[in-house]
Structures are given as C-alpha cells and as structure tokens.
Amino acid sequence: MSTKKNTSSGSTEIRIGIADSSQELQIESDLTAEKVIEAVTTALDSGKSLSLTDTRGRQTIIANNKISFVEVGQSAERKVGFASA
C-alpha cells in the first residue's frame, strides 16, 4: 500500500473561536497564513462576514461579530505507520 505525498508547501490550519459558544471551528486551508490573516482583518474592518474555503472545497462563512479569536498556523505533516522518530 502506498500513500500519496503532499507535494505542496503545506496547508494552513485555522482555529476560530465563536462568541457566546464553547465551540471552535477548525479549518484546514490551502491559503497561506498571510492570506488568511488578510481575509480575517478585511472582514473585521469592513463589517462583512468572513468566508474561508477548506482543502476539500467546502466553504465556511462566519459573521464578523461572532468571531472571538482566530489562530493561524502551518499544519504538521502527519506520519502514518510504525516508524520511530
């Protein structure tokens, strides 16, 4: 069995806290961290909703007044198998 290696530079992991809720959204996107931060800042400054697309093409829309925090970071490559570090 072979596994497909991700040849891109990696994906960005986004965690968004929702106001008045203990739930958090976790999204993995092909956008760079800079592009995600730019989209969040634009949404907050303009008063419009934040729209992000994940790696599978699903779109998530969050009302800007419901965003309590946004955490952006690079996704770590997940290892499969029993190999030691």
C-alpha positions in Angstrom: 0.0 0.0 0.0 1.4 3.4 -0.9 0.5 6.8 0.4 0.3 10.0 -1.6 2.8 12.6 -0.5 1.6 16.1 -0.3 3.8 17.9 -2.9 2.5 21.4 -2.0 4.2 23.6 0.6 1.6 22.5 3.2 -1.7 23.7 4.3 -2.7 26.2 6.9 -4.6 25.2 10.0 -7.1 27.8 11.2 -8.9 27.7 14.6 -11.7 30.2 15.1 -13.4 30.9 18.4 -17.1 31.7 18.2 -18.6 34.3 20.6 -21.3 33.1 23.0 -20.3 29.4 22.3 -17.8 27.0 23.7 -17.4 25.5 20.2 -14.4 26.3 18.0 -14.2 25.9 14.2 -11.1 24.1 12.9 -10.4 24.6 9.2 -7.5 23.4 7.1 -7.0 25.6 4.0 -4.6 25.8 1.1 -4.3 29.5 1.6 -1.1 30.9 3.1 -1.1 32.2 6.7 -0.7 35.7 5.4 -3.7 35.4 3.1 -5.9 34.0 6.0 -4.8 36.9 8.2 -5.6 39.4 5.5 -9.0 37.9 4.9 -9.8 38.0 8.7 -8.6 41.6 9.0 -10.6 42.7 6.0 -13.7 41.0 7.3 -13.3 42.6 10.8 -12.5 46.1 9.4 -15.3 46.1 6.8 -18.0 44.7 9.0 -18.7 41.8 6.5 -18.7 38.1 7.0 -15.5 36.0 6.9 -15.6 33.4 4.2 -12.9 30.6 4.0 -12.6 27.6 1.8 -11.1 24.4 3.2 -8.8 21.9 1.4 -11.8 19.9 0.3 -13.5 22.8 -1.3 -16.1 23.4 1.4 -16.9 27.0 2.2 -17.4 28.3 5.7 -19.0 31.7 6.4 -18.8 33.3 9.8 -20.4 36.5 10.9 -17.7 39.0 11.8 -19.4 40.0 15.1 -19.3 36.3 16.2 -15.5 35.9 15.9 -13.9 36.0 19.3 -10.4 34.8 18.2 -8.5 33.4 15.2 -5.4 31.2 15.5 -3.4 30.6 12.3 -0.6 28.1 11.9 1.0 25.7 9.5 -0.3 22.1 9.6 2.2 19.5 10.6 2.8 16.6 8.3 1.0 13.6 9.7 3.0 10.4 9.8 1.5 7.0 9.1 2.9 3.7 10.2 5.1 2.4 12.9 8.3 4.1 12.1 10.2 5.5 15.0 11.3 9.2 15.1 
